[in-house]
Amino acid sequence: MISERRRSQKTKEDGAIYEGEGKADREVMIVSGAVKFDGLGRTVKAWYPITEAKSKTPGMFNGNKNESVDPTVTTYDVLNRILTVTLP
């Protein structure tokens, strides 16, 4: 998925989730984590990836966020330098 600024919003890849010893892997789509930009186009929040069932339409946008973990938060100074990166 691409935004109006020609920036990649989401990517989807086939994946398999390990279910345990002697069990078959679960086939899923791995959807890249959501990203929030500020008015200057800088990344200020980034979430972990999520999974979705393969039965969904591959080209359909998935706007969900991984709410189980706080996002990575980045702050900048007036010269566009990174001040802090707060990891979850």
C-alpha positions as CSV (number, residue, x, y, z in Angstrom):
1,M,0.0,0.0,0.0
2,I,1.3,3.5,-0.9
3,S,0.3,6.8,0.5
4,E,-0.4,10.0,-1.4
5,R,3.2,11.0,-0.6
6,R,4.4,7.9,-2.5
7,R,5.5,6.3,0.8
8,S,5.0,2.7,1.6
9,Q,2.3,2.3,4.2
10,K,1.9,-1.4,4.6
11,T,3.5,-4.5,3.2
12,K,2.2,-8.1,3.4
13,E,4.2,-11.3,3.2
14,D,3.3,-14.9,3.5
15,G,4.5,-16.5,6.7
16,A,4.2,-19.5,9.0
17,I,3.7,-19.3,12.7
18,Y,5.2,-22.2,14.8
19,E,2.4,-23.9,16.8
20,G,4.5,-26.3,18.8
21,E,6.2,-29.7,18.7
22,G,4.5,-32.1,16.4
23,K,1.9,-29.6,15.2
24,A,1.5,-28.1,11.7
25,D,2.6,-24.5,11.3
26,R,-0.2,-21.9,10.8
27,E,-0.1,-20.2,7.4
28,V,-0.7,-16.4,7.8
29,M,-0.1,-13.1,6.2
30,I,2.5,-10.9,8.1
31,V,1.5,-7.3,7.9
32,S,4.1,-4.6,8.6
33,G,3.6,-2.5,11.6
34,A,1.7,0.8,11.5
35,V,3.7,4.1,11.3
36,K,2.6,7.6,12.4
37,F,4.3,10.6,10.8
38,D,4.5,14.2,12.0
39,G,3.8,17.3,9.8
40,L,7.3,17.2,8.5
41,G,7.1,13.6,7.4
42,R,9.3,12.2,10.2
43,T,8.4,8.9,11.9
44,V,7.2,9.6,15.4
45,K,5.5,6.3,16.3
46,A,6.1,2.8,14.9
47,W,4.2,-0.4,16.0
48,Y,5.2,-4.0,15.7
49,P,3.9,-6.1,12.8
50,I,0.6,-8.1,13.1
51,T,-0.7,-11.2,11.5
52,E,-3.9,-11.9,9.6
53,A,-5.6,-15.0,8.2
54,K,-4.6,-15.8,4.6
55,S,-8.3,-16.0,3.7
56,K,-8.4,-12.2,3.6
57,T,-7.9,-10.3,0.4
58,P,-4.2,-9.7,-0.1
59,G,-4.6,-6.2,-1.5
60,M,-6.9,-5.0,1.2
61,F,-5.4,-2.4,3.5
62,N,-5.2,-3.5,7.2
63,G,-5.1,-0.4,9.4
64,N,-5.0,-2.3,12.7
65,K,-2.2,-1.7,15.1
66,N,-0.5,-4.1,17.5
67,E,-2.1,-2.6,20.7
68,S,-0.7,-5.3,23.0
69,V,2.7,-3.5,23.1
70,D,3.4,0.3,23.2
71,P,4.9,1.7,20.0
72,T,8.4,2.9,19.5
73,V,8.3,6.7,20.0
74,T,10.9,9.0,18.4
75,T,11.3,12.7,19.2
76,Y,13.3,15.3,17.2
77,D,14.9,18.7,17.9
78,V,14.4,21.8,15.7
79,L,17.4,20.8,13.5
80,N,15.7,17.5,12.6
81,R,18.1,15.4,14.8
82,I,16.8,12.5,16.8
83,L,16.6,13.4,20.5
84,T,15.1,10.2,22.0
85,V,13.9,6.8,20.9
86,T,11.7,5.1,23.4
87,L,11.4,1.4,22.8
88,P,8.4,-0.6,24.1
